[in-house]
Amino acid sequence: ESHYNRPPESEPEPVASVLVRPTILIAYSQGALQLMRSIEDTAPIAVRFPNVTLTSAQWSPGGGFFAATGHNFDAPPPDRLILVIGTAFGEKLRVIKNPGTSLRDCAWDPTGLKVALALDNGVFYATIRPDYLWAYGGHSVVYAYSEGQQDEHTVIFYETRLQESYTKHLGGLKALTGHGNYVCYVCRHEESKTSTAVYAAQLCNGIGTPVDFKTLEIDPKFVEMNATAAVFASPESFVIWHFSLPRKADMGLRIAPKASETALDQVYFLDTLIPLTDTSFKRRKGADSICCICLGDSFFLAATDSGNLFKFSLNDGVLINRFVICPHPEKMKLSMENRKLAVLDSMMILKFYEMHEDKAEPLPNEDKKEIWSFCWDEESDDSIAVNEKGKMMVYRKGETEDGQLTNGYICQFRGLSVRSVLVDNFMHYREAPEKRFVVDMEIKVLRDAKLIMERQNIMDAVAFIEKQPHPRLWELLVEHALLKQNLAVAEHSYVKLKDYGGIQFVKKLMEIQEPQMQMAEIFAHLGRLNEAEQLYKKCDRMDLVVEMRMKYNEWITLLHTLEGEKMGRFGNDDLLKEARNKVGDCYAEKLNWQNAMVYYQRTNNFSKILQCALQLDNFDVILSLPAKVPDGDDFLLELAEVFYNAGLADEAVNCYIRCDKLNEALDCCIKLNQWEMAVNLSRTHNLRDVDALLGKYTAELTGTNERTLAAVQLYKRAGRYLDAARIVYDIASEERSKAASLLRLKKLYVMAALLIEDFHNQTRNKAAKKGGRKDSTKVVLSSLLNEDSSMSIQDSRMIERAWRGAEAYHFFMLAHRQMYAGELEQAMKTSMYLTNFDDLLEPIDIYSLLALSAVGCRQYEQCSKAFMKLESLPHKTPEVKESYEMLAMKIFLKNPPTDSKIKFVDCSQCQEQMNDFDLACPSCDFKLPVCVATGQPLHDFQFWLCPVCKHRAHEQAMTSQTFCPLCQAKIHSEK
């Protein structure tokens, strides 16, 4: 079984500027492949295999790669049979030599992770190890995949301890690497796709939160990082980035000197650092480019295809030294102390070098074949874990341990345990990763130590660990000795670990005489709290149970214990209250605000209840809090701020007043534009003059009519309705002079009239409160007398003519609608009523509308009166007057000026007959009201009356109406 690496199917990039991936493969036995995008492709990709006779070729299941088999007759007999893996764009990734005499065919596994070979008389399988985009950092597995568009990647941050996933969507993802608690990825800028490529490097923690950022001007083929810096390398250049970490000074990390900060953005070129004229160290230009890099503590290594290894300073990029290693290296890593270097070449042979100041010395008889993943021990230079074929092998101090079957990629070797990531499983279950995909495998020495402790004497375990000391083994021995209550061995182990706290704990155990109490303390120390609690209860030491749970923040369990058992003096109310608050804090930390609020409510922790309610947007709970808080409590100020920010002026002012913060209450009213409340508050408590402040605010709201309307709103909130109405009337007059739309003018006049109605209601309410009168008639009379005695003549006139402007434009639009609807008689009657508004409407418009509607319904007497009025009006030119006369002549030469349709009705006052379109009785001069829905005079004794504007209408006309036709007040239907 052969093992080799290739990029995943979402990763390959074309070697030429080709956008569409080929889908047709034609193989020629003479040793050539033709890759085409369609049958009409005029620029196919040709892949040649010199001196090779091809026997088969197959696309991978995803179409991103091909596999080809053949015979290379120029090679020696054992190496003639070859398997070639390449990308869909013709780039050869691997050429694998196979022993045998005949290789006829190949086939892909449906997953794309295996290739079956028909070799001689059998079938052999070649396992594919994809070079996925993945990394490990901050206890998180970070992996990327693309669906659909090749430049769009989904990056998953899977936190292994919390078992939670965090997703990011990135465009143009180029590289991904990790170290310690951080992960770095490189993306191509979206806006730079049509220009010079610009890349962005982002440093993140284990859940994808950005920490630092850098822009790159090179195409980074290789990215590596350590605890303080990252290096981005292209085939001919590299960039060093010293990133910034949170609390870097506290973490003891190295900070680059300020003198070199300007050099950190510099692009270093190999041709500049290593001149081609240097005869002592020849380097082929172009073909001899950077193929892999790795980082030490203060330097990094860059290897080229020819086997040259260059050592550069991480501080300033200066070339320190040059070495020679094997040609065509693909991966390399330094050991913990930077004394050894492991290099994996293109033939999947892992070689080791001893790094000296002046040379890299190969280690004899240390080469390992068919290696596809490896990782040095983070605690020793003498141990390395490798993936050899299908097993994980550990080489420790010159010895080879038994392999363990695994398909995982090694990400960490620490504490005598190798952590492997089953990246194939992560990619298969992309959106549902599981912790079982991360496997921890113990090495032989750890397994042997556990076996000795389990089956042999504890002193044998001590002797074994003394021969192979390691902190992990001593920790294991400590736990085993404590459980056996062998305090001497436990103390000896703590001494080896240099754990002063552990030594003190053992001394404390030696002072305890009772075995059960001693064992309970051991269980508590080891974190086995339930077992410790059982022993404490047997010893009747509930106080120690409470102390232990509090020490380890086990508040939920402690609360259940306090509520479920009789705790005596240990279960006092203060402890119960503290436990409930702590349990609420636990739920709040997990953002479970509903459960947290339940426990806070049991302790009347109003501040925390408010916090939870705000997170849940539960204002019912917030509104109920002020009633539970005593006057003068500081929490009322916090509540007032919340109410103020939510725009609840009444509640906020109430809280401020209960805290005796009157000025803050007044400021709250002003900021929330509750001017009426502010005026009342100022007058009640003798605060500063609000009227002057209101005038200052309204003076600033000048300019356009829209800004002036804001001043109207301000006056309305302050209860100064007449001032607001006066401004609206002025705006309407200005708009009327500018020939604004009829609907806008009607709305303005209706607004002004409604403000005057609000003024009437305000006056009546004041009169009712002042006198305490129960008779509504007396209240109305008193309010009218107060209005007359306290206002000017202009205000009285404005109040009397409140609805006049609204009526004028309402009936003017109604007459036009009736005309267009063909209701000519109704339009004539409405136009006759419009003659009362010639001070607001243009007379020429009124009488033209009346003449037109009268002609249409053949009421020529009314038409004649309208033409007489039109001829008497002053006109701009004599030609206009003459045109009216000519039109009247044409009409009345054919039609006498008499009405063709005359209907009589009885006057509701004197019972004398009158025309149905007359607006006043000719006998008694009684003026008839007009229906606001139809524009016709009202002769009925029963009619509909609007409760807001007090205008009338026919009851039949209002049966289908929802709002008043004039003021748009909603009609409440009576059952």
N, C-alpha and C positions, 0 to 999 in steps of 0.2 A: 504494500500500500504506500503510495507516494503522497507527500504533503508539500504544498507550496502556496504562496500568497498571491492574491490578485485583488485589485480594488473591487468594491461591491458594484452591483449593477446600476446604482444611482450615481456613481462617482466619476466614470470615465469622461474625459474631455477630449475633443478633437485635436489632432496635432496640426491641422490646418484650419483656416477660417471657414469651417463648414458648420452650418446651423442645423441641418436636417440629418438625423442618424440614418445610415444605410439599413435597408431591410432585405436586400437580395444578395445572396452569396453564391458565386460560381467558382468552383474549384477545378483547376486543370492539373492533370497528372504530371505535367512537366515541371510542377513546382511553383505555381502561382495561384493567387486568389484574386477575384474581382468582386469588390463590394460596391453595390449600386443602391441608390435611393428609389429608383423606379426603373421600369424597362426603357424609358426614354432619357435616362441620365446621360448627359453629354460629358460629364467629368467624373467617371468612376474612380474609386480608390484601388490601386493595384498593390498587392503584397507579394513579394517574391521571396522564394526559398532556394538559394543557389544549390545546385547539385542534390536536390531532394526530389523524390518521386512521391507525390501525395496519394494517399489511399482513401481518405475520407475527410469530411469537414461538416461540422454541425454548429448551428446557432445555439446559444444558451436559452433557457426558457424565457428570460426577459428580453432577449434580443440585444443585450448590451455587449456580449462577448462571443467569440467563436473558439471552437476547438478543432484542430486539424492534426491528422496523423500521417506519417510518411516514413520513407527510408532514405537516410543520408549515406550514399555509397562511398563518400570520401572519408568518412569516419572509420575508426577501427571497428571490427565486428561487434564487440559488446555495446557500442554506443550508436549503432546505426538506426535503431528504431526510436523515433522521437514523437513527442506530443507537444504541440505548440498551442498556447493560450494567448489570445490577443483581443483587443477591444474592437468594437464595431467600426471604428475609424482607422483600423489598420495598424495600430501600435502593438508590437509584440511585447507581451508581458513576461512570459516564461517559455523556455524550451527545455523539456524534460526528456532525458535519455532513459530508455527502458531496455533491460536485457531480454534477449530472445532472438528468434529468427524471423518472425512474421507478425506484423501489426496491421490488421485489415480494416478495422472500423472502431468507432467510438460513439457514445451516447451520453447525454446529460441526464442527471437526476432531476425530477420536477422542481426541487427546491433550488437547483443551481449550485449545490454545494458538493456534488460528486460527479465524476466522469467515469463511465465504464469503458474499458479497453478490451477489444478482442485480440488478445496477445497469445500467439501460438495456439495451443489447444484449450485454453482457459479464458476466463473473464476476470480481469483485474480492475480494482477500483482505485481511482486517484481522488483523494479528499481535497477539496478546495477550502483554503483558509482566506476568506475575503478580508481585505484591508479596510475595515469599516471606518466611518467617521465617528469615533467615540473617544471618551476620556474618563478618568476617575479622579475625583478631587472633592474634598470636604465631605467624605462619607457618601458621596453621590455618584451614581453612574449616569453619565451624560452621553446620549447617542443622538444621531441625526439621520433622517431619511427623507427622501423626496418622493412625491407622488404627482404624476402629471408632468408639470414643468420641471426641467432639470435644474434650473437656477433657484427654485423655491424649495427650501428645506424646513422641516419641522424638527425642532430640537427639544428633547425631553430630558429634564433634570429629575432623576429618580433618587430621592433621599432614602437610603437603606434603613436608617434607624427609625424614622417616622413612617416609612412606607407610604410616602406621598409623592405625587408627580406634579411637576411644574412645566408648562409648555411655552415655547417661544417659536415664532415663525420668522425665519431669516431668509433674506434673498442673497444669492451669490455666495453661499458659505464655502470657504476655501480650506480651512484647516481647523483642527480642534485638538487641544492638549490640556493636560492637567498636572498639578503638583501640589502636595499638601492639602490645604483647605480651599484652593482656588482653581478655576478653570479659565482658559483663555481660548477664544475663538476669533477667527479672521473672516470678514465678509467683504465683498466688493460693493462699493457705493453704487446705488441705483442710478444716480444722475450722471455717472461717469461711463455708462456703457458705450456711448458713441464717441468718447474722447479718450484721453490718456487714462489708463486704469489707475484708480485710487482705491486703496484697501483700508479698512477700519478694523483695528484690534480692540476687543472688549474683554476686560478682566471681570469675572463674576465669582460669586461664592457658590456654595453647593446647591442653592435653590434658584440660581439664575439672577440674583440681584446684582446690578452693575456696581463695580468698585472703582474702576479706572478705565480710561479710553485713550487710544492713540491712532493717529492717521499715518498710513504707510504709503510710500511712493514706489515701492517695488512689488513684484509679483511673488508673494511668499510661498515657495514650494515646500519649505521645511520650517516647522515652528516647534521650539522647545522652551521650557521655562524651569526656573528653580524658585527658591523662596523669595528672591529679591528682584529678579530680572527675567526678561524673555528675549529670545533671539529669533529674528525672522530672516530667513535666508532664501535667496533665489539662486539659480545656477552660477551667477557671476558676482553677487554682492550680498550684503547682509546689513541688518539694522539691529541695534541694541536698545532695549527699552527697560529702564529702571522704573517700574510702576510704583504707585503709592498705595499703601495699605492702611486700613484703619488702625490707629494707635501703634504706628510702626515703632516709635521710640520705646513704648512699653513692652513690645514683644521682643525686643533685643535684636531686631533685624538690622542689617547693614544699610546705611543710607549713603548714596553716592555723593561725593563732594560737590559743592556748588560750582567749583571751577570747571567741572566737566558737564554741567547741565546743558550747555549749548552744543556739546558734542553728541548728546544722546539722540538728537534728531538727524544726525549725519548718516549718509549712506556710504558704507565702506565697500570698495571694489577690490576684488582679488588682484586684478592687474596692477592696481596702485600699490597695494601692500606687498605683492610678490612680483617683482619685475621679471618679465620674460627673458631679460638679458642675464639673469643670475644663472651662471653655468653650473654652480654647485648644486642647484636644485631645479631641474628642468620641469616645466609644466606645459602641456599641450593646450594651446588656446582653443576655446570652443568645445572640443571633445572632452577635455579634462575639466569638468565643471563640478560644483559642489553636489554631492549626492546624499549626504546625511550629516547631521550635527548632533552634539550632546553637550550638556552643561555640567560644569563642576561648581565649586563654591565661589571662586573668584575668576574663573576663566571658562572658555568653551572651546570645543574641538570641532573642526570642520574637515570632513574627508572628501576627497575627489575620486573620480572614477579610476584614475591610474594608481591609487593607493597612497597618495600623499595625504598626510595628516597635519593640519595646521592648528597651533594653539594660540588663541587670541585672548587678550585681557577683556574681562567684562566691563571694566571701568572706562576705558578709553578706546578699545578696539585695536590696540597695538599688537603686532605679531610678536609672540614670545618665543616660540620655537617651532621646528618642523620635524616630523617623523615619517616613517615609512611603515605602512601596514599592508594587508592583502588588497588586491585590486577589486573594484566593483562592490564596495561595502553598501549595504542597504539600511542597516540599523546598528547603532552602537550605544552602549551605556557605560557609565563610570560607576565603580563601586563606592561604598559609603565614604571611605577616606581618600578617594580619587587615586588610589595606588594601582588599581587594576582596570583594564578596559576590555569589555566583551564586544566583539564585532561579528555581525551576521552578514555574510556576503550573498551574492546573487545565486549561488549554488546551494543555499540554505545550510551552510557550514558555519558553526559558531566557533570563533577563534578567540583566544585570550592573550592579552599582552600585559606585561609588567611595565608600568609607566615610571620612567626615570626623568631626571631633569634634561638629559641630552638625547634620549632614545626611548623607543617603545620596543621592549624586548619580548619576543614571542615565547609563550610558555609551551614547552615541548609536551607532546602526548596528551594535550588537553582539548584537542579539537572535537567538537560534537557535530554529528551529521543529522540532516533532516530536522532542523530546529525551526520553529515558526513563531515562538514567543518566549521571552525570557525576562527575568527581573532579579536584580541583586538584592541581597538581604540588607535592610536598612539599618541593621545593628552590627553587622560584621562584614569584613572584606573576604571572608573565606567561604561564604555560602552564596549559592545562586540557584534559582529555580528556573527550569526550562520546560517547554512543551516539546517533547520529542515524539513525533508521530502522533499517536492517540493517547499518550501518557504524560503526566506531569512528573518530572524527575527533579531531585534535589541533589546537588553536588556540594558536599560540606566537608571542608578540611581534607580534600583529596579523596574522599569516599563517596561512593554513589549509593543513594538510598533506593529502595524498591519504588517503582513507579506506581502512580495512581491514575486510573482511567479518568479522562476528562476531555471535554471539547471547549473548555473555557479559555479566555485570554487572561494571562497573569497580569494583575494590576498592582499587587502589593505583596511584599514578603517582610513580615515583621512579627516579632513575638513567637518565633518558631511555628508560624502558621502562614500558609500561602493562600492569598485570596484570589480567586479566579472569577471572571465575569462571563457568563454564557451569553455572549453578544448575539449569537444566532437566535437564541430564544427571545431576547429583547427586541430584535428586529422582526421576528415573526409575530409576537404579541405586542405590537407597537404601542397601542393605547391602553393596555392592561398589564403593565410590568408587575412582577412579583418578586418578593425577597428571595425565593428559592433559586432565582437565576444568578444569585451571588453566592458562591460556594467557598467556604473556608476549609482548607485541608491541612491537617497537622502533619509536621514532618516526623521522621522516625524517632528522634530523641525524645520528643514530647510524648509520643504514643508509648514508648518504652517506660518512661517515668511514670505515667499513669498506670501502666500494667504492674510495675513493681509495687507501687503504693497500694494497689488493689489486692495483690496476691502474696506479697512478701512482707517482711518486717519493716517497720518504719526506718530503722537504722540502715537497712539495705538501700532504701530510697535516699537517705542522706549521703551514703557513700557514693551512690551513682551520680547524684547531682554535684557532689564535690569534684568528681572527675570531669564533668561537663557543665560547669556553672553557667547559668543564664538567669536573668531576672524572672522570666516567665516560669522557670522550673522552681525557683525559690518561692514565688507566690503560690504555686500549686502545692508545694510542701507545707507552707504556712497554713493554708486552709485545711489540709489533711491532718496536720498535727493538732490544730485547734479542735477539730471535730473528735479526734482521739483523746483530747484533753492532755496531750503531751506538751506541757508548757515549756519544757527545756528546749525541745526541738523547735517549737514555734519562736522562742526568743532567739535561738541561734539563727533561724531563717531571717528574722527581722534585722538582725545585726548584719547579715550578708546583704540584705536589701538596703541597708543604711536608712531604715524607716524608724525614726525616733518615736513617732506617735505609736507605731506598733509595739515597740519595746515597752513604752509606758502602759499600753493596754495589757500586755502580759503581766507586768508587775501588779496591775490592778486586779487581775484574775487570781494571782497568787494570794492576795489578801482575803479573798472570798472563800469561806470554809465549806459552805453548803454546795454540793455538786450540782443540784438542779439550778440554783441561782448562777453558778459559774457557767453552766451550759447555756442558760438563757442569755447571759451577756455575750457569749460567743456567737449564738444565733443572731443577735441584734447587730453585732459587729460585722458579720458576714452578709447582712441584708436579708436574712431569712426571718422576717418580722413575725409572721403568723406563728411559727414554731416557738419563737421567743415569747410571744404573748401567752401561748398555752402554758409554758413553764412558769411565767410570772403569776398567772392566775392560780396555778397549783400551789404556789408559795404565798398566795393572798397578798400580792404586791401590785394592786391596781394602780398605785401611784407611779410605779415604774413603767407600766403599760402606757399611761398617759404621757409620761416624760419621753418614752421611746417614740411614740407616734408623733409627738410634737417635734422631736429632734429630726426625724426623717420626713417631715411635712406630709405625713399620712393623715390628713385632716378628715377626709371622707370616712375612712375606717374608724377614726377616733370619734367622729360624730355619731356613727351608728352604735358604737360601744356606749357612749354617754347616754344616748336616747333609749338604748335597749336594756341597760342594766342599772341597778341601784348602785351608784358610785359613792354614796356617802359624802364625806367632805371633799372628795376629789371631783364630784360632779356638780359643782356650784354653778350658779347662773352666769357668772362672769366667764367661766371656762366654756360653757355651752354657747354663750354669745360669741366668744372669740372663734370657736370651732365653726359655727355657722358662717361667720364672716369669711373665714379662711376657705371654706368650701365654696362660697360664692366667688372668692378670688380665683380659685382653681377653674371654675366654669368660665369665668370672664377671660382668663388667659387663653382658653380654648375657643373664645368667641361664641360660647353658648350663653348668650345674654338672657334668654328666657329662664333657664334653670338658675342662673346666677341671681336674677332678680327675685326669685322665689325665696332663696335663703337670706338675701338682704332684707326682704320684707319681714321676715321673722324676727330680725334684730332691730328693726326700725332704723336701718342705716340709710338715711334719706339721701345722702350724697351719692352713694353707690347705686341706689334705686334710680336716681335721676340719670346717672350715666348709662345704665342699662336701658332705661326707657327711651333715651335719645337714640341709642343704637338701634332700637326696635321701632322707632318712630311711633311710639305708643303715647300720644299726648293725653289720653284719658287718665293714665296713671300720673302723668306730670301735673295735670290740672287738679288732681285730688290731693297733691302733696301740701299745698299751703294750709289747708284746714287742719293738718296733723302737726304742724310746726307752731310752737309758741311764739308770741310777739317778741321782737328783739333778737331772735336767733340769727346768727350770721348766715345760716343756710338760706334764709329768705332773700338775701342779696344775691346769692348764686341763682336762686330760682328767678329773681327779677331779671337777671342778665339773660337767662334762657328765654323767658317770655318776651323780653325786648327784641332779641335776635329773631324770634319767630313772628314778630309783629303783633303780639297780643298786648295791646296797650293797657286795657283795663286790669288784667292780671298783674302785669309788671308794676303799674302804679300802686295797686293794692299792697304788693309785697314791699315796695319802697316806703309807703306810708306806715306800714306796721313796724318797719325798722327805724322810723323817724328820720328818713332820708328824703325830705320834702323837695330839696333842690334837684336831687337826682330824679325824682318822680316828675318834676316839671320839665326837665331836660328830655326825659323819655317821651313825654307827650309831644314836645316840639319836634323831636327827631322823627317821630312816627306820624307827624302831621295831624295829630289829634288836638287841634287848636281850641275847639270848644271845651274839651276837658281841661286844657291848659289854662284857659281863661277862668273857668270855675275854680280850679285848684289855686290859682293865684289870688283870686278874690277871697276865697275861704280862709287861706292861711297867710294873707298879706305878704305875698312873695313879690318878686320883681315884676315890672310892667310888661305884660305880654302883648298888649296892643301895639306898643312901640316896636317891639320885636317883629310882630306880624307885619306892620307897615314896612319895615326894612326888608323882610323876605319878599313881599309882594312887589316892592320897588325894583328888586333885582329881576323879577319875572316880567320883563318888558321886551319889546322887539316884535317878533312875529305874533300872529294871532294864536298860534298853537301854544307859545310860551305864556301868553296872556290868559289863556284858558286854564293854565296851571295855577295862576293866581286866583281865578274863580274857584277852583277846587280848594285852595287854601282858605279863602274867605268862608266857603261853605262849611269846612271842618271847624272853623272858629265860630260858627253860628251867626255870622254877619251876612245874612241873605240879601239884604237890600244892596249892600256894596257889591256883592257878587252879581246880582241881577243888573245893576247899573253898568258893570263892565261888559256883560254879555250884550246888552242893548247897544252899547257903543261899537262892539265888534260887528253886530248885525248891520248897523247903519253903514259902517265902513265896507262890509262885504256887499251890501246892496248897491253902493256907489260903484263898485267894481264889477257889477253884473255877475255875481256868483250864481251858482245853480240854485234853482227854486227849492230843492229838497234840503240843501244845506241851510238856506235862510230860514226855512220853516223849523228845522231842528234848533237853530239858535234862538228863535223867538219862543219856541216851546220850552227850551231850557230856562230862559229868563222868567217865563211865566211860572214854571214849577218852583223856581227859587222864591218867587213872591208868595206862592202858596205855602212854602215852608216857613216863610216869615209870618204868615197868618197863624199857622199852627203853633209856632213858637210863642207868639203873643198870647194866644188862648191858653196855652199850657202855663205860662207865667201867671196869667190872671187867675187861673184855677188854683195854682199852688199858693198864691198870695192871699186870696180871700177865703179859700176853702169852700167855695160855693158849690152847691149840688145842682142848682138849676142851670142847665146848659144855656138857656136863653140869656140869663143874666151874665153868664161868662162871656158869651159872644158880644153882648152890648158893652161890657166893661172893656174887652179887648179892643173893640172899635174905637171907644172913647180914648183909650190910651194911645192908639195909633195916631188919631187925629191931633192929639195934644203934643205929641213928641216928634213929629216929622215935618219936613219942609213942604212947600207947595209943589216943588218939582217931584219929590218922592210921592206925594199924594196923587199927582197926575200919572206918574209911572205905575202906581198900583191900580188906579182906575182903568188904565188902558193896557193891563198886563197881557191879555190874550188877543189883543187887536192884531198885532203883527202875525201871530201864529194863525189866526183865522184868515187873514188876507191871503197868505200863500197856500194855506190848506185848500180853500175854496177855489183859488186860481188853478191849482193843479187838478182839483176835482172836475172843474169845468172842462179842462182839456181832455181828461180821460173820458168824460161823457161824450164829448164831440167825436173822438176817435172811435168810441164804441157805437156810434150811431144814435145815441140817446139825445136827440137834438132839443126836444122840449125841456128835458131836465137840465141840459146845458144852458138853455136860455134863462131858466129860473135862477140857476146858480150864478150866471153872469150878471143878472139884475141885482143880486145881493152884493156882488163885487163892486157896484157903483158907490158903495159906502166907504171904500178903501182907496179912493183916488189920491190920498196923501201918501200912501205906501207903494201903490202900484202905478205904473204908467197909465194915464187915462186913455191914451191911444190904444194900448193893449186891451184894456177892459172893454171899451165900446166897440172895438173891432171884433172881439170875441162875441159880444152881444149881438151885433149886426149879423155876423155870420151864422150864429145859431138861430136867430129869429128868421132869417131868410130860409133856412133849412126846414123849419117847422111852419112856414107860411104865416108867421105873425108879423105882417108888414107894418102895423102901427108901431110896434116896439122897434122894428128895424128902422123905421123913419125917424123915431126919436134918437136912435143911436147914431144915424148918419148926420142928423142936425148937430148933435154934440161933437161928432168928429170934424164937421166943417167949421165949427166955432173954435176949435182948439188952435192954438198958435202952432204953425208948421215951420219946418226949416226952410222950405222953398215954396214959392207959389205953385210950382208944378205938382207938388204933393196934394195941396188943397184942391187943385183943379182935377186931379185924378179921382178924388173922393166924389166931387160933384158929378163927373162924368159917369161914375159907377152908379151913383144914386139915380141919375137920369135914366140909365138903361133899365134899372130895376123897376122904378115907379111909373115909367111910361107903359109898362105892360101890366103892372099890378097896382091897384089903388092902395093907399096906406091905411088899410083896415085889417084887423085880425080876423083870420079865417076860422079859428077855433077859439070859442070863448066858453069857459067853464066858470060857474058861479058856486060859491060856497058861503055858508053863514058865518058871520063873525062870532067868535066865541064870547065876546063881551056884550055887544049891542044886538046881536042876532040879525043884523042887516046883511043883505047880500053884497058880496065882493068878488073880484076876480081871484081865481085860485093862485095866480102868480103875484098878487099884490103882497108887499111886505108890510103894509100898514092899512088898517081899515079906513076908507075915505069918510066914514060917518063919525067914528069916535076916536080916530087917530091912534088906535091901539096897535103897537108894533108886535108883530108875530115873531116868535123865535124860529130859527132855521135849523133843520136837521143836519148834523155834522157828517152823517153818512151819505145822504143823498143831495144835500144842498137845497131841498125844497122847504117851503114854509110849513110850520107845524100848526094844524088846525084841530088835532085830537086833544081830548082832555087827559088821556093817558099816554105817557111817553117814557122813554128811558133816559136816565140822568147819570152822567159820569160822576163817580164819587170824588175824582181828583180835580178835573177842570170845570165841573158843574155845567157842562154843555149838554144839550138835549139831542135826542134822535128818535126816529120812529122805532117802536118796539119790533115790528116785523123786520126792519132793516138790520137790527142788531142780533137777530137769532143766530146768524151764521158767523158772527164776528167773535174774535178772541180778545182783541185789544180795542181800546178806544180809538176811533179814526183820527182824532185830533192830537191828544196827548200821549197816545200809545200805552196808557195804563191798562194793566191786565184786568179782564172782566171776570169776576167770580160768579159762576152760574149758580142760581138758586134752585134748589130742588123743591 
